[in-house]
């Protein structure tokens, strides 16, 4: 649909945020009824799920009615995303297909049609443009190479055109590129921004003075926020979402919580099958409102959040939530002093055939255990390549011990983490 449609949608969603919450909830309910009807009539997966639950589309009129339906699990998404969860008539050749491994270490394919991709990008851009990103800002983004995107024609003109930096480049290389680029905006994995801040603090750089800094994909704890803010002399903005549904919540400059994008998604907070009250912890459960190629209804993401009844002083009608369960012990420091972000594991392990699921546990600076669940492509080469690739990235002095297991144990919270370090990092 092109750049004009994306800009039109951006204009619309920027207007939406200033509607009253009640008006946004009416818009949300209208979108919900449409996606529910579509999913029931056009996807084998949800038609069967509705039937098994004894629910018809007319039974779902508002977000409160969703409790009549069972959850969609990550395991179901992994198994059915490009099969029975796809809507009838979807041409995969005309869709955007991306992949996530998330905290579980299990890859999952996500399908967006063109209309969904346009709307998703508009919702995503709203969180940036409301916090300082302008049409022609010099925008530097830290990304996994797997998620690098080709420039569209309007980006070649400098419009919403980020400089894409690999999170796997050394910080020295990143600093060198950024000194020349002189970014207005820094954006990317929170852990990558943290490592960049350390390099800038230690070496100094008058050329890296962003006016805005955004963190994504990882929980931003208080210590990390204070440190990044002090190095760059800005108030960092944290963004929340997932590959499955893209942007779903974001901070504004008031920093009193995360505005939920209720014109794009329904976010439930559930504990033991029941919706929690404001101020109580609950597992986040999503229903997407715009992706007709691969609807997601009551998708249990395994993140923990707290719905808030607070009113943000900014005046937006988008309600607030708070995030908890953030962990900073996923960074790993090796004997030569280098520090690795947890994002490193996604790419290292993705390229090794035969891995169904994994967890990396750093016992000492020179010892990393890999818990590995086999899939049907597993051979001895899987173990050999895993050990080789980790040492290639982290150094030959790092010992790698691969342990074959039937399943990865969960944390007390019920989540599975792909990387945990027992080593205290010397920043």
Secondary structure, 3 states (H helix, E strand, C coil): CHHHHHHHHHHHHHHHCCCCHHHHHHHHHHHHHHHHHHHHHHCHHHHHHHHHHCCCHHHCCCHHHHHHCCCECHHHHHHHCCCCCCCCCCCHHHCEEEEECHHHCCCEEEEECHHHHHHHHHHHHHHHHCCCCCCCCCEEEEECHHHCCCCCCCHHHCCCCCEEEECCCCHHHHHHHHHHHCCCEEEEEHHHHHHHHHHHHHHCCCCCCCCEEEEECCCCCHHHHHHHHHHHCCCCEEEEEECCCEEEEECCCCCCCEEECCCCEEEEEEECCEECCCCCEEEEEEEECCCCCCCCCCEEEEEEEEEECCCCCCCCCCCEEEECCCCCCCCEECCCCCEECCCHHHHHHHCCCCEEEEEEEEEECCEEEEEEEECCCCCHHHHHHHHHHHHHHHCCCCEEEEEECCCCCCCCCCCCCCEEECCCCCC
